[in-house]
């Protein structure tokens, strides 16, 4: 009986008030089960940062209670942080067959596959962790093998939808488990966590099959090569490109590492069918007439180093876009990427290509993998939750989703719009949110991982006002300056630099002499004082604040 009265807690370390780095947790008694561990990509302000992953300091502190990571599907914003997490908290990972294939690629790259415990599941699986009995149901999305998760606990049932839409005519024949969802709702759902990405868009999300029909027509009309850029993970979209290439007797080449990797996993695991002899190596593209070629490539979001960006500037070794080639952007730009995508489209037009781009409604080349308002209402109606937490979205999306929930019967006050780290505690079937745990961003910069606020602050300062190095040759033993300081400027240019140099030289020598007279000859003290004096002098003369780096050289 004691365990029944334990508090059931739900919180997110990523995915609330943002798109990306999804990570959610269900905590009951002595057990914590995690849902997804994704990343998101940095904006222009995060200079040099490669990835952003969730802050998992709370999980590290409680690693003896973390039992498992369950992954809903294989998109980067749900699996991109998995290797980094497992290196800190190594727990079993549960995922479907296709999702597991993508996770394995990441773990191999990080040389952590052997140390990982990977457990394959499907929509009929059952997992028992402590007093939680966990079941699953199929949902549609823009990647194969997606699951919603049901946590049956002594306090009640919690449902996490994963990313979903209701596509009743999916291109891959993976239909949503609507009857199973209705059965879960009829048995009673205490709390629903449901994605909110398209909560502002009215109606139902169009079917993926719409894209397939439009692709075929464009392939038939195309005079020369056809380039298609889409998310590598959208296997249904890739399958439809394969069908269009087959109907028009075209060979198919793959450009971009993620495209090659995902297609390999999808073919090996039976999620993608490609006719024998259709696939060719990128290096063999020029061996075929242009009217017999189709090329699938990455870069639909304007990523600088992706294949499409390099093709648009003529910098891809194995292929080039020429006059009258057709380029299809079969993906809508993620908010924030519009400028990069537009730049690539401009470059493609300059190359003389016929470019098909824009939202799915205008180009016919893309439909969203996320449910519109009526899809979200249907999920709420099927589940009939007492409490509701909208997830996976920016604040306005969460707000609109709350309005939808109230429109189908969730009581006013029973919806929690949370921030990452906010905790909903449930006891005796009553939910409250009165506390929070540490949360935030962890930055990945090459091999470095962690809180890089100081590093980013320095990079921002250098990018704005540059850097000034002061190299002072000294004899440390005799405490003498051997020659005048040398000043090296990077990104800090002043019209009167020669005049400025004289002043900085004077300030530097005066500072050193003053410290000698005061018998303060520590090199650390000397560096700090020189830095402070030069920074003040430069700001007064130029109104700029470059990074000052004094270097004392012992000669």
N, C-alpha and C positions, 0 to 999 in steps of 0.2 A: 504493500500500500504506500510505503514511503516514496517510491519512485514516481507514483502517479501524481504526487503533489509537487514534483520538481518543476522548476520554471523551464519553459520552452522559449528559446530565444532565436530571433532571426535578424540578420544584419547583412550589409553589403560592404565590401572593401573596394568595389569599383562597379561602375555601371549606372550610378544614380546621378542625375544632373549632368550627364555626359554621354557621349556615344563612344563606346570602346572600353577596354580593360575590364570586362565583366568578371566579377567574382562575388559569390554570395555564400552565406553559411547558415546552416541549421544546427543549433546547439541544444542538446537535451541531456541533463544529468552530467555524466562524465565524458560525453561523446560530442565531437564536432565533425560534421560532414560538409564538405565544400562543393559548390556547384560552379564549374568553369574557372578558368584562370587565363584571362586574355591580356592583350596589350593594346595600346593605341599608338598612333604615330604622332611625332611632335609637330608643332606649328613653327613658323619662322622665328619666333622669339626664343626657342630652345636651341641655341646655336651648338651644332655638333652632336646633339643627342640623337641616338638611333631609335630607341623605343622607350615607351613609358609603360610600366607594369604596376600592379597594386602594391601598396605598402603592406607587407605581411608581418610586421613586427609583433602584432597581437598573436598571430598563429605561431610564430617562433617561440614566444614566451609560453604558449600553451601547447607545444608540439606533442607532448605526451598524451593529449586528449584528442588530437586531430586523427581521425580514423581513415578517411578516404576522400578522394577527389572524384566527383562524377562530372563528366563532360557531356553537354547536351548536343554539341555538333562541332564541326571542324573549322569554323572560320577563325581568322587570326585574333579577332577581338574576344575569342573564347578559349583558344589554346596557345596563343603566342607567349604567355608567361609561364607555361607548364615547366619547361626545363629549369628556369630560374627558381621556381617554387620548389621543385623536387630536390634541388641541390641543398636547400635549407630545411625542408620538411619532407622527408621521403616516405610517402604513404602510397597505398594501392590506388591506381587510376582505373576507373571504370568508363568505358566508352564503346560505341558501336564499331563495327568492323571497319568501315571506311574512315571514321574519325580516328580510330586507333592507328591506321596506316599513316595518316598525316602527323600524328603525335610521334610515331616511331622515327619518321624522317628528322624531326626536330631533335629528338633525343640522340640520334646518331650524330648529328652535326655537333652536339654539345658533348659527345662521348660519354653519355650517361644512360644509354639504353640497357646495358647489362645490370646496372644497379637499380633499375626501375621494375616495379611489379605492375604489369598491365593485364587487366581482366576485361575480356570482351563480353558485352551485353547486347540485348536487343529488346524490343518492346514487350516481350513476354517474360523477361528476366525478373527475378526477385532477389533483393539483397537485404540481408539482415545485419544491422549494426547496432549493438546495444539493445535498447528498447525501441528502435526505429525499424519498421518494416518498409522497404522501399520498392515501389513498382514504377512502371514506365508506360508511355503511350506514344504512338507515332504522330508527328506533326509534319506539315509541308514547310519547306523553306527553300532557299536558293542553293542548297548543297544537299547531297544524299544523306540518309541515315540520321535524321534528326529526332530527338526525343523530348517529351515533357516528362517531368518527374513527380511522383506522388510519395510523400513522406507520411506514413501512418504512425502516429505517436500516441502515447497515452493521453496527451492533452487534446488531440484531434488531428485532422488531416490537413497537411500543407501541400499545395500544388505549385510547382514552378513550370511555366509553360515552355521555357526555351524560346527561341525566336521562331515565329510561325506566321502562316497565313492559311486560309482555307481554299485550296485549289482542288476542285473536284474533278478536273481533267488534267492532272499533271503530266508533263512530258515523260517522266520516268515511271509512271504508274504507281508511285508511292503515295497512296491516298491517306488522308488523316484518319485516325481512329475516333471518328465522331461518336459512335455508339459507346465506345469505352469511356470517352470523356463524359458522356451523359450519365453513364453508370456511376462514375466517380462522383459526379455532382449529386446524383440521387442519394448516394450513401452519406453525403454531408461533407462539405469542405469548410474548415474553420478559417483558413487563410489562403488567398491566391496571390501569387507573384506573377505578373503578366507583362510582357514587353510592350513598349509604348512608342516605338520609332515613328509609326505613321498615324498616331492618334489624332493628328490635325487634318487628315485627308478623308473626305467623305466617301461613302460607297464601299464596294468590295475590291480587293486587289485583283487585277486581271490575271488570267491563266497564262502560264508559261508557253502554252501551245500557240498563242498569238504571235510570239516572236518567231517560232519555227516557220510559219507560213510566210511571214514577211522576208525572212532570210532567203528562202527558196527563190522568191521573185527577184530579189536583188542579185543573187548568184546567176540566175538565168540571163538577166540584162547586162551583167558586167562584161566589158569588152576585153579586159586584161586581168591582171592579178587581183585577187580579193584578199584584203587584210581584215581580220576581225580581232578586235581587242576587247577582252572581257575579263572578269574575275576568274582566275585559274580554278577556283573551287566550285564554280557554277557548272557542274558536270552535265546537267540537263541542257544548258545552253551550248556546251561543247558538243554534246551528242547531236543537237540540231544542226550545228555547223557541219558535222560529219555527214549527216543526211543530205544537206544541201550540196556539199562537195561531191557526194556519190552521185546525186541526180544530174550534176553538170559535168561529170567525168573529170574531176580535178584531183590532183595529188594534194596532200596536206602536210605542211611543215609546222613545227612548233618553235617559237622563239621566247626565251625567258626561262630562267631556272625553275621558278615555281610552276610554270605551265608544264614543263617537261616532267617535274616530280609528281604533280597531281594527276596528270594523264596516265603516268606509269602506274600509280597506285590504283586508280579507277579501273584501268584495264586488267591489272592483275587480280583484283578483287571482284570483278564481274559487274561493275557499275557503269562501264562504258564499252561500247562495241564499235570497233573500227574495222572496216573490210580489209582483208589481207592485201598488202601491197600498196595501200593508200598512203600510209605514213612514210615520209622521206626525211632524211637528215637535212638540217639547215644548210650545210655546205653544198648540197646537191640542188639547191633551188634553181640555179642558173642553167641546169641541164635540161629543163623542161620549158616548153612554150608558155608565155605568161597567161594565155587564156586557159591553161590547164593547171593553174596553181591557186591554192587557197592557203593562207598563212594565219595561224592563230598566235596571238602574242599578248604579253602582259603590258600593263601601263595605261589602263583605261582611266586611272585617277591622276594622270599627269606626273607620276613619279619620275624624278630626274634621270635615274639610271636604268629605268625599265626599258623594254624593247621598243615600245611605240615612241617614246620621247627621242631615243637615239635614231630611230628610223626617220622621224620628222626633221632631223637636222642632218641627215645623210651620214651618220656616224655608226651605222651597224655593219659589221664586216660581211656577213653572209647574205644580206638582202638589201634592196633599196626600193623606195617608192618612186615610181616614174609617172610621167604624164598619162592620164586616163586610167591609172589604177584606181580601184575602189577601196576605200577605208571605212570600216564600220566600227563605231564605238558602241558596243553592245553592253553598256553599263551606264547608269546615271551617275553623275559626279556626287561624291559624298560632300556634305556641307563643309566648306573651307577649301575644297580642291578646285572650285570653279575657275579660278584665275589660271592655275597650271594647265587645266584641260583646254581652256580657251586659247592659250598660247600655242599648244600643240596643234589644235585645229587650224589656227592661222598658218603655221608652218606647213601643214599638209596641203592647204590650198595653194601656197606658194610653189609647192612641188608639182602642181597641176592635177592633184588627185581629186576624185569625186568623193566627197566626205559626207557620211551619214552619221549624225550625232544629235544629242539633245535628249530630253526626258522621253520615257517610253511612249507617252501619249502623242508626242510629235514625230518621233522617228520610227516608232513601231519596233525598235530594236532592243527594248528593255522593259521588263516588268519587275516590280519590287518583290523581294522575298519576305517582306514584312506586311502584316495585316493592316488594312485600312480600318476606318471606324466600324464598319459593319462586321468585319472579321473579329475585331476586339469585342464588340457587343455579343457576338455569337459565343465566344469563349466564356465571357462572363455569365451569359444565360445558361450555358451548359454546366458550368461549375457551381453557380449559385453560392458564392462564398459569403460568410458572415463578415470577414475582414478582408481588406484588399490593399496590396502594396504595388503600385505601378513601378516598373523597373525599366532599365535599358532605354534611357532617353534623357534629353535635356529638360530643364524645369517646365517649360511651356508644354512639352509633350506629356509629362507626368500629370500636369494640371488638367489637360484635356482628357486624359484617360480617366482621371477621377470623375470628371463630369459624365463620361460615358457610363462608368460604374453606377453612379447614382441614378442615371436614367433607366437602368434595368433592375433596380431594387436594392443595391447596397446602401445601407442606411447612412445618412449624413453623420459624419464623425467617425465612421468605421474605415475610412481610407487614410493611409499614412503616406504622405509625400515626404520622403526622407532624403538625407544627405548621406554620402558614404561615411560609414562609421556609426550612424544612428542605429540604435538597437530597439527592436520591438520585443518586449517580454510578454509571454502569455502564461497566465496562471489561472486555473479553474475556468478556462475558456474565456477569460477576459484579457484583452490585449491593451498594452500601454507602451508608450515610448517616452522614457524619462532619462535615458542615459546614452552615452556613446563610448566608443573605443577608438584607439588611435587608427587613423587612416590617412591616405594621401597618395602621393606619387613616388615611385621609385624609378630613377632614370638609369637607362642602359647606354653607356658611351663606350663603344668598342668592347673591351674586356672589363671595364669598370662598371660597378653597379652600386647604387645607393643614393643618398641625399647629396645632390651636387649643386646646391644653391650657391655656395661660394664660387665654385668653378664657373657656373653660368653668369654670376654677377661680374666676374672678371672678364669673361668672353664678351659680355654685352658692353662693358666699359671700353674694352679694346676696339670693338666694332664701331663705337661711336666717336671716341676721342683718341684712339691709337695707343701706342706704347713708347716710352722713352727709357732707354737703358743708359746708366751712368757707370762707365768702367774706369776704376781708379787703381792704377798700379801702386802697390805698397810693399814695403819691407815690414812684415809683421813683427819681427824680432826687435827691430830698431824703431818701430812705430813711425816710419817716415813715408811720405808720399814721394814716389820716385819720379813722376812726371805729371803733367796736367791731365785732368780727367778727359776721357773720350765720350762723346755723346752720340748715341745711335738712335735714330728715330724710325719708327714703323707705324704708318697710318696716322702720324701726327706731323703735319706740315704747316709751317708758319712762314709767311712771306719774308719776315725779318729774322730768319733762323740764326744767321750769323751773329746778329746783335743779341738775340736771345741766348746763344751759346756763351757769349762773353759774360752775360749776367749769371748764367747757371754755373759757369766755372768759378766766378767770384764767390757766389753763395756757397758752393761746395767747399772751397778752400777755407772760407771763413768759418764754416760749421766744424770742419775737422780741427782747425786751430783752436777754436773755443773749447772743444772737447778735450784736446791735449792739455790746455791750461787748467781745465777742471779735473784733470787726471781721470777722465772717463774714456778709456781707450778700448773698451769692449767693442768688437766688430759688430755685434748685434745692435748695440746702442748707436754706433756710428751710422749704420744703415738706416735705422729708424729716423734719426735726426736729419740725415741728408734727404731722405724721402719726404719728410714733413716740410723741410725748408724749400726744396725745389718745387713741390706740389703747390705750395702757397705762392711762390714767385711766378710760376707758369700760369696759374689761374688769374693772378692780377694782371699779367701782361697779355694773355691770349683769350681769357674766358673759357678755356678748355681744361679738362681734367684727365689727361692721359694717365695710363698706368705707369708709375715710376718704379723702376727696378734698378737699385744700386748694386753694383758688383765690385767687391773688393778683391783684387787679385794679388796674392802673395808671391812676390818675385824675389 
